[in-house]
Amino acid sequence: MSSFIPLSVPNFCGNEKKYVNDALDGAWVSTSGAKVDEMEACMAAYLNMPRAVCCASGSSALHLSAIVSGIQRGDEVIVPDLTFIASVNPTTRYVGAEPVFIGCDETACLDPDAVEDFCANCCTLKEDGLYNNKTGAHVSALVVVHVFGNMADMPRFLEIAKKYKLILIEDAAEALGTKYTAGPLAGKFAGTIGDVGAYSFNGNKIITTGTGGTLVSNHDDWAARAKHISTQAKTDVVQFTHDQVGYNYRMTNIDACLGLAQMELLEGFIQHKIDRYQQYKAALDGVKGFSMLPFREGTRSNHWFYSLLLPDRLDRDTVIKTLHAQKIQTRPVWALIHEQCDYGRNQTFALEQAKEFRRRIVNIPCSTNLTEEECARVIDAVLAL
Ligand SMILES: Cc1ncc(COP(=O)(O)O)c(C=O)c1O
């Protein structure tokens, strides 16, 4: 009887238990504790950033990013339509702003041509910023998501953000370890290129702390402010005074222990993901109408999620059911965000490719402990569809 092959599960094969036990023995379980500071130092060193702020989740890191970016109530923010909803809620509605949804290109990341087209032809650039011709609102920020660990086109987005006076927020929730290896940004990690970037350590991410995240910024005072706001904006730990509305968004010491152990494994996890991706690609890409979504050239992607593009003859949900019957877990790409909650009333732009990916992508098993044999079983099942 063959065993269940999950889509993406955590892999605790290092020092996780040891470090967590040390924290429990010392009774440091909450948000104060030396391990949170150590995890911040570890993240900053890995990402080559002056500092990192460890948070309760990727969503809270994104909310803090929006706050320190100064996005105002009534502003508009350009966001991708093809992403997880946590790219959008914290950077728009949480701060009273409204999203403008723009589609993706063939990389599944936000399409820079469409963003430029929207800014140039649907907005007016004034001395104090960009204004949407249709709504009159100030378009103050641009959220770029590195979808499935694939680097968005950052040289283009840097150029667009500068030209149109937009704050550039990177949602690198899925892209810890993805970096440029060539070109003007060689050596730069996803999340460290724009004004502010956020990572997630949720259970299905390349490393996990159960739930957790990190924020980095190229403005040191933004990172410092994010940390302050993440700890209830407390100004005096004895008197309990606070200088603004803050949040309980700091990572816990226990989560930081998990994170430190997982960071020791990160580069090995990435290599494992690359190896299994290559195995899938060699067997499936261009065979029987299937293709594997590639990762951007000139980068070392973390290869977090693998996207299988189905041929037109196959229906996505039937494929998912057929594979499930063989104990292989897969999933479709997210339902487009402009169809969620009440986002239907927000403006959309150039969604054709996003709709196509929504219809044709199936994410296939990619855990960091997926074996060569399990991968071969998935390949056989796909080729039999
Ligand atoms: C693209 C993207 N953005 C944001 C998040 C939110 O992160 P978290 O679940 O840690 O809040 C996630 C993951 O869950 C994600 O995949």
The ligand as a MOL file (V3000), in Angstrom:
LIG
                    3D

  0  0  0     0  0            999 V3000
M  V30 BEGIN CTAB
M  V30 COUNTS 16 16 0 0 0
M  V30 BEGIN ATOM
M  V30 1 C 2.5250 35.4720 -0.5260 0
M  V30 2 C 2.2180 35.4180 0.9500 0
M  V30 3 N 2.0440 36.5730 1.6040 0
M  V30 4 C 1.7940 36.5930 2.9200 0
M  V30 5 C 1.6990 35.4370 3.6570 0
M  V30 6 C 1.3150 35.5520 5.0890 0
M  V30 7 O 2.2040 34.9630 5.9590 0
M  V30 8 P 1.6770 34.3340 7.3510 0
M  V30 9 O 0.8520 33.1520 7.0230 0
M  V30 10 O 2.9620 34.0030 8.0550 0
M  V30 11 O 0.9230 35.3920 8.0440 0
M  V30 12 C 1.8870 34.2080 3.0040 0
M  V30 13 C 1.8340 32.8960 3.6940 0
M  V30 14 O 1.0800 32.4450 4.4060 0
M  V30 15 C 2.1260 34.1980 1.6170 0
M  V30 16 O 2.2640 33.0420 0.9590 0
M  V30 END ATOM
M  V30 BEGIN BOND
M  V30 1 1 1 2
M  V30 2 1 2 3
M  V30 3 2 2 15
M  V30 4 2 3 4
M  V30 5 1 4 5
M  V30 6 1 5 6
M  V30 7 2 5 12
M  V30 8 1 6 7
M  V30 9 1 7 8
M  V30 10 2 8 9
M  V30 11 1 8 10
M  V30 12 1 8 11
M  V30 13 1 12 13
M  V30 14 1 12 15
M  V30 15 2 13 14
M  V30 16 1 15 16
M  V30 END BOND
M  V30 END CTAB
M  END
